[in-house]
Amino acid sequence: MKKHISILIPRGHTSLVNIVGAHQIFNQVNGFLAERGKKPLFEVELVGISNPTEQTNGLFSVKPEKMIADITKTDLIIIPAIHDQPEIALKRNRDFIPWLKKHYKDGTEIASLCVAAFFLAETGLLDGKQCSTHWIHAEDFKNRYPKANLVADKILTEDSGIYTSGGAYSYLNLLLYLVEKYAGREMAILTSKAFMIDMDKAEQSAFRIFEGQKNHEDPTVKKVQEYIENHFSEKFNVDDLAKRFALSRRSLERRFKKATDNTISQYTQRVKVEAAKRSLETSRENVGEVMFEVGYSDEKAFRNTFKKITGISPVQYRNKYNRARATS
């Protein structure tokens, strides 16, 4: 049975790459099927609330093929990334919300690409569901939508008929996932080869840059964070920090967790791993040397912590991102 796919054309600063990429990939699957003497599987339409739909950068406009009122039945709705501030995106595209909620209630599946998760969260449809978004915006998303179950390390999620993708071009992995679900593994592999998309990526952990969770109002905790960031290679424990900042251990741990959503140990590990990542990217030092520089003495502990945070081993990370190593 043919699947109807509605690619939304929001007002504002929208990812044209998401729109064109989704349109091209699903139609290419139809092309592959035609080459095999089979009927097309997808009917893909651009759906909007104004025609044409102007983009705020002034360089482009998109002409939807249908308005939302014209779509009475659709199997999958794709929401491209909207790069406006969530409040502005909501104001410009409010008319989509009751339409999305109605179709989801009627059994339509919904896929949000990258930061489109912010707009989808405004509908309430992500409440209690796993979702992902660009890792850069993960902390902001958590603060805005605490009812959603954000798993920021994931490249894609599926929960109760709602799909989300991680940052930027990871939307291609979600599209491949949907192709496999609807058209089968063989067609997904063919599509991945045709578009040169690396299949089966599960996490965006290796791409994340830890910048410290300082979007809070506890000045003492910020001082503790700064101390950890400036002395991560030295030996200290929670008791040392509590004494240095004239707090009880219990009070420090409680305030730190509340402010950063990390324990002190977790935060210290992330600071150490971020420093290790920078060394692995730029220096010719081996993994053991980098390990000692960031304050680890146990190679197994360092390797396990690094992989837990980045999703890959220190050696794999170095080989992936160190230009000197890659070209030598």
DACORVEN-V133069 format. One record per residue. RES is the residue in three letters. NEAR is the number of other C-alpha atoms within 10 Angstrom. D_LAST is the distance of its C-alpha to the last C-alpha in Angstrom with 2 decimals. Layout:
BEGIN
RES:NEAR:D_LAST
RES:NEAR:D_LAST
END
This chain:
BEGIN
MET:7:51.92
LYS:11:50.23
LYS:14:48.42
HIS:18:49.18
ILE:24:46.33
SER:25:47.16
ILE:23:44.35
LEU:21:45.77
ILE:32:45.73
PRO:28:46.28
ARG:25:47.56
GLY:21:45.33
HIS:18:41.62
THR:22:40.40
SER:22:37.02
LEU:17:37.61
VAL:14:34.25
ASN:22:35.71
ILE:20:38.90
VAL:13:37.48
GLY:16:34.78
ALA:22:37.40
HIS:18:39.86
GLN:13:37.45
ILE:19:36.08
PHE:22:39.53
ASN:17:40.99
GLN:17:38.19
VAL:20:39.14
ASN:19:42.64
GLY:16:41.29
PHE:16:39.58
LEU:16:42.89
ALA:13:44.87
GLU:10:42.83
ARG:9:43.98
GLY:9:47.55
LYS:11:47.64
LYS:14:49.09
PRO:18:46.99
LEU:19:46.30
PHE:20:45.78
GLU:16:47.98
VAL:19:45.91
GLU:18:47.70
LEU:21:46.93
VAL:24:49.45
GLY:26:50.48
ILE:20:53.31
SER:16:53.64
ASN:15:53.20
PRO:15:51.29
THR:17:49.14
GLU:19:47.90
GLN:18:44.61
THR:13:44.83
ASN:10:42.17
GLY:9:44.73
LEU:7:42.38
PHE:12:43.06
SER:17:45.84
VAL:18:45.87
LYS:14:48.89
PRO:20:49.41
GLU:16:51.15
LYS:17:53.31
MET:15:54.67
ILE:19:54.61
ALA:10:58.37
ASP:10:57.77
ILE:14:55.62
THR:8:57.95
LYS:13:55.62
THR:19:51.85
ASP:18:49.56
LEU:22:46.43
ILE:23:46.05
ILE:24:42.64
ILE:26:42.41
PRO:27:39.57
ALA:27:38.11
ILE:26:40.58
HIS:16:39.02
ASP:16:42.35
GLN:12:43.53
PRO:18:45.12
GLU:11:48.60
ILE:14:48.27
ALA:20:46.76
LEU:21:49.65
LYS:10:52.26
ARG:15:51.05
ASN:16:50.62
ARG:17:53.31
ASP:14:55.00
PHE:19:52.18
ILE:16:52.81
PRO:11:56.12
TRP:15:54.90
LEU:19:51.77
LYS:16:53.88
LYS:11:56.49
HIS:19:54.09
TYR:19:52.22
LYS:11:55.62
ASP:12:56.45
GLY:13:53.42
THR:19:50.78
GLU:19:47.19
ILE:24:45.19
ALA:26:41.47
SER:27:40.19
LEU:32:36.79
CYS:29:34.85
VAL:29:37.31
ALA:26:40.19
ALA:27:40.75
PHE:27:42.56
PHE:23:45.04
LEU:23:45.51
ALA:19:46.18
GLU:17:48.99
THR:16:50.83
GLY:15:50.94
LEU:18:49.47
LEU:23:46.50
ASP:16:48.84
GLY:13:48.20
LYS:18:45.38
GLN:20:41.68
CYS:26:39.59
SER:31:36.27
THR:32:35.24
HIS:25:32.39
TRP:25:31.10
ILE:17:31.66
HIS:14:35.36
ALA:19:35.88
GLU:16:37.89
ASP:12:40.09
PHE:21:40.72
LYS:15:41.78
ASN:10:44.18
ARG:14:45.70
TYR:16:46.06
PRO:11:46.58
LYS:14:48.30
ALA:19:45.18
ASN:15:42.90
LEU:23:39.51
VAL:19:36.51
ALA:27:33.87
ASP:23:30.87
LYS:23:31.81
ILE:29:30.45
LEU:31:33.84
THR:21:37.24
GLU:17:40.42
ASP:12:43.75
SER:11:47.22
GLY:12:46.37
ILE:21:44.18
TYR:25:40.45
THR:29:38.05
SER:30:34.38
GLY:32:31.95
GLY:25:30.18
ALA:18:29.71
TYR:17:28.17
SER:24:28.76
TYR:26:32.13
LEU:23:30.64
ASN:21:30.28
LEU:26:33.92
LEU:24:35.01
LEU:26:33.38
TYR:20:35.14
LEU:17:38.40
VAL:22:37.90
GLU:16:37.47
LYS:12:40.53
TYR:15:42.71
ALA:18:41.44
GLY:12:39.80
ARG:14:36.44
GLU:11:36.18
MET:18:36.68
ALA:21:34.17
ILE:17:31.47
LEU:14:32.44
THR:22:32.35
SER:19:28.91
LYS:12:27.58
ALA:11:29.55
PHE:11:28.35
MET:10:24.80
ILE:16:25.56
ASP:13:23.86
MET:16:26.91
ASP:11:28.15
LYS:13:26.45
ALA:15:28.85
GLU:18:27.78
GLN:22:26.55
SER:18:26.10
ALA:18:22.33
PHE:13:23.02
ARG:16:25.82
ILE:14:25.82
PHE:14:28.50
GLU:10:30.66
GLY:14:33.61
GLN:14:36.88
LYS:15:39.06
ASN:12:41.23
HIS:11:44.26
GLU:9:47.22
ASP:14:47.12
PRO:11:46.44
THR:15:46.34
VAL:21:43.68
LYS:19:41.58
LYS:12:41.96
VAL:18:40.87
GLN:21:37.78
GLU:14:36.94
TYR:12:37.52
ILE:20:35.17
GLU:17:32.44
ASN:11:32.92
HIS:16:33.30
PHE:21:31.16
SER:18:29.60
GLU:12:33.15
LYS:9:35.49
PHE:11:38.31
ASN:11:40.24
VAL:16:42.57
ASP:14:45.57
ASP:12:43.92
LEU:18:43.24
ALA:17:46.77
LYS:12:48.28
ARG:10:46.25
PHE:13:47.36
ALA:11:50.89
LEU:14:50.80
SER:14:51.66
ARG:14:48.82
ARG:12:50.39
SER:10:50.81
LEU:23:47.26
GLU:20:45.77
ARG:13:48.11
ARG:15:47.46
PHE:21:43.68
LYS:15:43.56
LYS:14:45.95
ALA:19:44.05
THR:20:40.44
ASP:13:40.90
ASN:15:38.80
THR:18:40.00
ILE:21:38.95
SER:12:36.81
GLN:14:35.04
TYR:21:34.53
THR:19:33.12
GLN:21:30.67
ARG:23:29.47
VAL:23:29.11
LYS:24:27.09
VAL:25:24.78
GLU:20:24.34
ALA:19:23.38
ALA:23:20.92
LYS:21:19.37
ARG:15:18.94
SER:21:17.26
LEU:24:14.86
GLU:18:14.05
THR:14:13.61
SER:14:13.11
ARG:14:10.95
GLU:13:14.11
ASN:13:14.50
VAL:18:17.01
GLY:15:19.87
GLU:14:19.55
VAL:22:19.51
MET:24:22.43
PHE:15:24.51
GLU:17:23.88
VAL:21:25.44
GLY:17:28.33
TYR:21:27.76
SER:13:28.50
ASP:11:28.64
GLU:13:25.32
LYS:10:27.14
ALA:12:28.90
PHE:25:25.78
ARG:19:23.98
ASN:14:27.19
THR:19:27.85
PHE:23:24.37
LYS:18:24.62
LYS:12:28.21
ILE:18:27.44
THR:22:24.24
GLY:19:24.77
ILE:18:21.44
SER:18:20.14
PRO:25:18.11
VAL:12:15.17
GLN:12:15.53
TYR:18:15.86
ARG:26:12.73
ASN:16:10.69
LYS:15:12.88
TYR:16:12.94
ASN:18:10.16
ARG:13:8.38
ALA:13:5.93
ARG:15:5.30
ALA:10:5.80
THR:7:3.81
SER:5:0.00
END
